[in-house]
Amino acid sequence: MTDIDNFFIDKYKNENFTINLLPTGLSDHDAQVLVLKNIKMSNSSTYPIIRRDKNKFTISEFKLHLSYESWDNVFCDDNVNKIFSNFLTTYLRKLSHSFPVKK
């Protein structure tokens, strides 16, 4: 048997671990399972969570704003790149308005 997969761990920080073979039956290769025991993870995050509120109301508002858009600025040019850029700008403006970023 040869191993072609690698696990890189700091054995001094993770002293309690096991590596087990897991027969898959799919080919002549077995899977390997690394089990780290007694891991202590910090719950504190140094980065703020940034998200957009999406719910029935904001989705309906977004659809309504898109439906009221004339899209005249999108089809005002023969250049495909310019058309897409205009579309994306309009779309993202409506998206940012309907789903504002919150921390």
Secondary structure, DSSP 8 states (H G I E B T S, - for coil): ----------TTT--SEEEEEE--SSSS--EEEEEE-S-------SS---EE---HHHHHHHHHHHHH---TTTTS-S-HHHHHHHHHHHHHHHHHHHS-EE-
